[in-house]
Amino acid sequence: MDAANRTLLIAGIVISVFLIGGAVLYAIQPEEELHFREIFWRQLPGILNFVFGAATIRYARNKDDKNFMLIVLGAMTLIMLILAVFIIFSLYLLNFNQKYYILTVFIFYFLYLTFELIYLVQSEKKKPQNNVH
């Protein structure tokens, strides 16, 4: 297993642990005491960003350098717009607690962004060897 696939596996395990942990805390803790009602919604923007970012990197790494940058940066911009709409929708229409929701969204977003950057670095394109001496 190469380093890029190992990063995807580790990210998948982290996502699973947070989802299962959130479900357990939500089931055992009363909603009035701690704000676990939004635990799945808090993670979703970061998870979506990671999944779409990793898929974009996987698709774009077979392109030339110019197209690679256009695809990755274009997808990042589109994903950020979608996430902003999702966060606004979650806050205003689902009536989540703003302090806890925004703080946790940023924590998960930066966690998964770190995984995405590690994946990007580890999945650099293989350049053909130049055998000219």
GROMACS elastic network, one bead per residue, 0.5 to 0.9 nm:
[ bonds ]
;  ai    aj funct       b0    kb
    1     4     6  0.82652   500
    1     5     6  0.63442   500
    1     6     6  0.64494   500
    2     5     6  0.55835   500
    2     6     6  0.62389   500
    2     7     6  0.88285   500
    2   122     6  0.86783   500
    3     7     6  0.62162   500
    3     8     6  0.87910   500
    3   119     6  0.80817   500
    3   122     6  0.60815   500
    3   123     6  0.78021   500
    4     7     6  0.51475   500
    4     8     6  0.65115   500
    4     9     6  0.88053   500
    4   118     6  0.79056   500
    4   119     6  0.52900   500
    4   120     6  0.78640   500
    4   121     6  0.82498   500
    4   122     6  0.50665   500
    4   123     6  0.54146   500
    5     8     6  0.50172   500
    5     9     6  0.62190   500
    5    10     6  0.86719   500
    5   119     6  0.80278   500
    5   122     6  0.88748   500
    5   123     6  0.86263   500
    6     9     6  0.50023   500
    6    10     6  0.61942   500
    6    11     6  0.85714   500
    6   119     6  0.89053   500
    7    10     6  0.51316   500
    7    11     6  0.61062   500
    7    12     6  0.85273   500
    7   115     6  0.69490   500
    7   116     6  0.85891   500
    7   118     6  0.72171   500
    7   119     6  0.60293   500
    7   122     6  0.83707   500
    8    11     6  0.50829   500
    8    12     6  0.60980   500
    8    13     6  0.86535   500
    8    54     6  0.83307   500
    8   115     6  0.78695   500
    8   116     6  0.86161   500
    8   119     6  0.71947   500
    9    12     6  0.50428   500
    9    13     6  0.62634   500
    9    14     6  0.87012   500
   10    13     6  0.50692   500
   10    14     6  0.62125   500
   10    15     6  0.86106   500
   10   115     6  0.86631   500
   11    14     6  0.50563   500
   11    15     6  0.61085   500
   11    16     6  0.85456   500
   11    50     6  0.88505   500
   11   112     6  0.75520   500
   11   115     6  0.65150   500
   11   116     6  0.88400   500
   12    15     6  0.51065   500
   12    16     6  0.61368   500
   12    17     6  0.86253   500
   13    16     6  0.50524   500
   13    17     6  0.61241   500
   13    18     6  0.86421   500
   14    17     6  0.51289   500
   14    18     6  0.62127   500
   14    19     6  0.85825   500
   15    18     6  0.52763   500
   15    19     6  0.61420   500
   15    20     6  0.86015   500
   15    43     6  0.85110   500
   15    47     6  0.74522   500
   15   112     6  0.88513   500
   16    19     6  0.51331   500
   16    20     6  0.60234   500
   16    21     6  0.83045   500
   17    20     6  0.52560   500
   17    21     6  0.58244   500
   17    22     6  0.83048   500
   18    21     6  0.50326   500
   18    22     6  0.58588   500
   18    23     6  0.84680   500
   18    40     6  0.89230   500
   18    43     6  0.82142   500
   19    22     6  0.51004   500
   19    23     6  0.61781   500
   19    24     6  0.87030   500
   19    39     6  0.80167   500
   19    40     6  0.67786   500
   19    43     6  0.80212   500
   20    23     6  0.50691   500
   20    24     6  0.62374   500
   20    25     6  0.86531   500
   21    24     6  0.51709   500
   21    25     6  0.61608   500
   21    26     6  0.84612   500
   22    25     6  0.51538   500
   22    26     6  0.59555   500
   22    27     6  0.85018   500
   22    36     6  0.73263   500
   22    39     6  0.57572   500
   22    40     6  0.70232   500
   23    26     6  0.50611   500
   23    27     6  0.61289   500
   23    28     6  0.87799   500
   23    36     6  0.87711   500
   23    39     6  0.77438   500
   23    40     6  0.79891   500
   24    27     6  0.51113   500
   24    28     6  0.62918   500
   24    29     6  0.84426   500
   25    28     6  0.53523   500
   25    29     6  0.56898   500
   25    36     6  0.70245   500
   25    39     6  0.89139   500
   26    29     6  0.56352   500
   26    30     6  0.75518   500
   26    31     6  0.75596   500
   26    35     6  0.87598   500
   26    36     6  0.54542   500
   26    37     6  0.65844   500
   26    38     6  0.89708   500
   26    39     6  0.76091   500
   27    30     6  0.79239   500
   29    32     6  0.85688   500
   29    33     6  0.74270   500
   29    34     6  0.71730   500
   29    36     6  0.78278   500
   30    33     6  0.58291   500
   30    34     6  0.69702   500
   30    35     6  0.87233   500
   30    36     6  0.84879   500
   31    34     6  0.56929   500
   31    35     6  0.59615   500
   31    36     6  0.63840   500
   31    37     6  0.63605   500
   32    35     6  0.70627   500
   33    36     6  0.89444   500
   34    37     6  0.83621   500
   35    38     6  0.70035   500
   35    39     6  0.79540   500
   35    97     6  0.78021   500
   35   100     6  0.72905   500
   35   101     6  0.88198   500
   36    39     6  0.51004   500
   36    40     6  0.85571   500
   37    40     6  0.79706   500
   37    41     6  0.85129   500
   37    96     6  0.83175   500
   38    41     6  0.50395   500
   38    42     6  0.58399   500
   38    43     6  0.86933   500
   38    96     6  0.69397   500
   38    97     6  0.84708   500
   38   100     6  0.89493   500
   38   101     6  0.72223   500
   39    42     6  0.52099   500
   39    43     6  0.66311   500
   39    44     6  0.88743   500
   39   101     6  0.85701   500
   39   104     6  0.87311   500
   40    43     6  0.54004   500
   40    44     6  0.62490   500
   41    44     6  0.51779   500
   41    45     6  0.75321   500
   41    90     6  0.77833   500
   41   101     6  0.83559   500
   41   105     6  0.84701   500
   42    45     6  0.68902   500
   42    46     6  0.80470   500
   42   100     6  0.88319   500
   42   101     6  0.60042   500
   42   102     6  0.79129   500
   42   103     6  0.89292   500
   42   104     6  0.60152   500
   42   105     6  0.50466   500
   42   106     6  0.87936   500
   42   108     6  0.76012   500
   43    46     6  0.56278   500
   43    47     6  0.61501   500
   43    48     6  0.86166   500
   43   104     6  0.76585   500
   43   105     6  0.62823   500
   43   107     6  0.89529   500
   43   108     6  0.59352   500
   43   109     6  0.77826   500
   44    47     6  0.50390   500
   44    48     6  0.59073   500
   44    49     6  0.83963   500
   44   105     6  0.81650   500
   44   108     6  0.85992   500
   44   109     6  0.89661   500
   45    48     6  0.51880   500
   45    49     6  0.60828   500
   45    50     6  0.86308   500
   45    83     6  0.59594   500
   45    84     6  0.88769   500
   45    86     6  0.76118   500
   45    87     6  0.76617   500
   45   105     6  0.68660   500
   45   108     6  0.80069   500
   45   109     6  0.67868   500
   46    49     6  0.50632   500
   46    50     6  0.61735   500
   46    51     6  0.86440   500
   46    83     6  0.87013   500
   46   105     6  0.69203   500
   46   106     6  0.79743   500
   46   107     6  0.85770   500
   46   108     6  0.53943   500
   46   110     6  0.75346   500
   46   111     6  0.77665   500
   46   112     6  0.58033   500
   46   113     6  0.74779   500
   47    50     6  0.51203   500
   47    51     6  0.61092   500
   47    52     6  0.85517   500
   47   108     6  0.78802   500
   47   109     6  0.75724   500
   47   112     6  0.66930   500
   48    51     6  0.52102   500
   48    52     6  0.60452   500
   48    53     6  0.81838   500
   48    79     6  0.83463   500
   48    83     6  0.82710   500
   49    52     6  0.54599   500
   49    53     6  0.57739   500
   49    54     6  0.83980   500
   49    76     6  0.82376   500
   49    79     6  0.65046   500
   49    80     6  0.79176   500
   49    83     6  0.78403   500
   49   109     6  0.75409   500
   49   112     6  0.75447   500
   49   113     6  0.75514   500
   49   116     6  0.86672   500
   50    53     6  0.50330   500
   50    54     6  0.59107   500
   50    55     6  0.84089   500
   50   109     6  0.83372   500
   50   112     6  0.56452   500
   50   113     6  0.64170   500
   50   115     6  0.75255   500
   50   116     6  0.58895   500
   51    54     6  0.53093   500
   51    55     6  0.61499   500
   51    56     6  0.85747   500
   51   116     6  0.85534   500
   52    55     6  0.50724   500
   52    56     6  0.60410   500
   52    57     6  0.85955   500
   52    75     6  0.80831   500
   52    76     6  0.86683   500
   52    79     6  0.76175   500
   53    56     6  0.50733   500
   53    57     6  0.61766   500
   53    58     6  0.85734   500
   53    72     6  0.76685   500
   53    75     6  0.73574   500
   53    76     6  0.69880   500
   53    79     6  0.81999   500
   53   113     6  0.87050   500
   53   116     6  0.66666   500
   54    57     6  0.50954   500
   54    58     6  0.60946   500
   54    59     6  0.85803   500
   54   116     6  0.62105   500
   54   119     6  0.72653   500
   54   120     6  0.77268   500
   55    58     6  0.50734   500
   55    59     6  0.61641   500
   55    60     6  0.85475   500
   56    59     6  0.50913   500
   56    60     6  0.59320   500
   56    61     6  0.84353   500
   56    71     6  0.72859   500
   56    72     6  0.61900   500
   56    75     6  0.69595   500
   56    76     6  0.88368   500
   57    60     6  0.50874   500
   57    61     6  0.58585   500
   57    68     6  0.81164   500
   57    71     6  0.83564   500
   57    72     6  0.64337   500
   57   116     6  0.88809   500
   57   119     6  0.84078   500
   57   120     6  0.66203   500
   57   123     6  0.81560   500
   58    61     6  0.56478   500
   58    62     6  0.77501   500
   58   120     6  0.86848   500
   58   123     6  0.79392   500
   59    62     6  0.65187   500
   59    63     6  0.79920   500
   59    68     6  0.88213   500
   59    71     6  0.87702   500
   60    63     6  0.53748   500
   60    64     6  0.82981   500
   60    67     6  0.74298   500
   60    68     6  0.50451   500
   60    69     6  0.81911   500
   60    70     6  0.89923   500
   60    71     6  0.63534   500
   60    72     6  0.69195   500
   61    64     6  0.77613   500
   61    65     6  0.84723   500
   61    68     6  0.62963   500
   61   123     6  0.76734   500
   61   124     6  0.71364   500
   61   125     6  0.60154   500
   62    68     6  0.79138   500
   62   125     6  0.73094   500
   63    66     6  0.80406   500
   63    67     6  0.59533   500
   63    68     6  0.55719   500
   64    67     6  0.55438   500
   64    68     6  0.59436   500
   64    69     6  0.87896   500
   65    68     6  0.50035   500
   65    69     6  0.63571   500
   65    70     6  0.87300   500
   66    69     6  0.54619   500
   66    70     6  0.63803   500
   66    71     6  0.87315   500
   67    71     6  0.59576   500
   67    72     6  0.84350   500
   68    71     6  0.52991   500
   68    72     6  0.60944   500
   68    73     6  0.84321   500
   69    72     6  0.52677   500
   69    73     6  0.58265   500
   69    74     6  0.80389   500
   70    73     6  0.54359   500
   70    74     6  0.56903   500
   70    75     6  0.82701   500
   71    74     6  0.51806   500
   71    75     6  0.59637   500
   71    76     6  0.85086   500
   72    75     6  0.51956   500
   72    76     6  0.61344   500
   72    77     6  0.87004   500
   73    77     6  0.62206   500
   73    78     6  0.86426   500
   74    77     6  0.51965   500
   74    78     6  0.62563   500
   74    79     6  0.85922   500
   75    78     6  0.50524   500
   75    79     6  0.59684   500
   75    80     6  0.84756   500
   76    79     6  0.50987   500
   76    80     6  0.60778   500
   76    81     6  0.86770   500
   77    80     6  0.51599   500
   77    81     6  0.63639   500
   77    82     6  0.87452   500
   78    81     6  0.52123   500
   78    82     6  0.62851   500
   78    83     6  0.86417   500
   79    82     6  0.50649   500
   79    83     6  0.60460   500
   79    84     6  0.85358   500
   80    83     6  0.50563   500
   80    84     6  0.60815   500
   80    85     6  0.86671   500
   81    84     6  0.51215   500
   81    85     6  0.63477   500
   81    86     6  0.86088   500
   82    85     6  0.52309   500
   82    86     6  0.61542   500
   82    87     6  0.86839   500
   83    87     6  0.60272   500
   83    88     6  0.85031   500
   84    87     6  0.51659   500
   84    88     6  0.61731   500
   84    89     6  0.84720   500
   85    88     6  0.51713   500
   85    89     6  0.60010   500
   85    90     6  0.85151   500
   86    89     6  0.50188   500
   86    90     6  0.60552   500
   86    91     6  0.86261   500
   87    90     6  0.50014   500
   87    91     6  0.61274   500
   87    92     6  0.85921   500
   87   101     6  0.89745   500
   87   102     6  0.83502   500
   87   105     6  0.86912   500
   88    91     6  0.52048   500
   88    92     6  0.60768   500
   88    93     6  0.80048   500
   89    92     6  0.55357   500
   89    93     6  0.54352   500
   89    94     6  0.70512   500
   89    95     6  0.89517   500
   90    93     6  0.57895   500
   90    94     6  0.50879   500
   90    95     6  0.68591   500
   90    96     6  0.66822   500
   91    94     6  0.58965   500
   91    95     6  0.52737   500
   91    96     6  0.51615   500
   91    97     6  0.73563   500
   91    98     6  0.65240   500
   91   101     6  0.79642   500
   91   102     6  0.88730   500
   92    95     6  0.52148   500
   92    96     6  0.73765   500
   93    96     6  0.83146   500
   95    98     6  0.83112   500
   96    99     6  0.89406   500
   96   100     6  0.84509   500
   96   101     6  0.67768   500
   97   100     6  0.59071   500
   97   101     6  0.59507   500
   97   102     6  0.85206   500
   98   101     6  0.51778   500
   98   102     6  0.59207   500
   98   103     6  0.83454   500
   99   102     6  0.56812   500
   99   103     6  0.62104   500
   99   104     6  0.85751   500
  100   103     6  0.53394   500
  100   104     6  0.60271   500
  100   105     6  0.84082   500
  101   104     6  0.53645   500
  101   105     6  0.59833   500
  101   106     6  0.86573   500
  102   105     6  0.50781   500
  102   106     6  0.62450   500
  102   107     6  0.86758   500
  103   106     6  0.53756   500
  103   107     6  0.63531   500
  103   108     6  0.88497   500
  104   108     6  0.61698   500
  104   109     6  0.83150   500
  105   108     6  0.52975   500
  105   109     6  0.58484   500
  105   110     6  0.85769   500
  106   110     6  0.60502   500
  106   111     6  0.84162   500
  107   110     6  0.54480   500
  107   111     6  0.62126   500
  107   112     6  0.87626   500
  108   112     6  0.61337   500
  108   113     6  0.83203   500
  109   112     6  0.53794   500
  109   113     6  0.59057   500
  109   114     6  0.85599   500
  110   114     6  0.60475   500
  110   115     6  0.86793   500
  111   114     6  0.52734   500
  111   115     6  0.66723   500
  111   116     6  0.88856   500
  112   116     6  0.61815   500
  112   117     6  0.86560   500
  113   117     6  0.61629   500
  113   118     6  0.85755   500
  114   117     6  0.51528   500
  114   118     6  0.61980   500
  114   119     6  0.85447   500
  115   118     6  0.51150   500
  115   119     6  0.61059   500
  115   120     6  0.85721   500
  116   119     6  0.50191   500
  116   120     6  0.61153   500
  116   121     6  0.87147   500
  117   121     6  0.62210   500
  117   122     6  0.85412   500
  118   121     6  0.52179   500
  118   122     6  0.61117   500
  118   123     6  0.85207   500
  119   122     6  0.51080   500
  119   123     6  0.59492   500
  119   124     6  0.87546   500
  120   123     6  0.53137   500
  120   124     6  0.65998   500
  121   124     6  0.57366   500
  123   126     6  0.86192   500
  126   129     6  0.89769   500
  127   130     6  0.88877   500
  129   132     6  0.89962   500
  130   133     6  0.82344   500
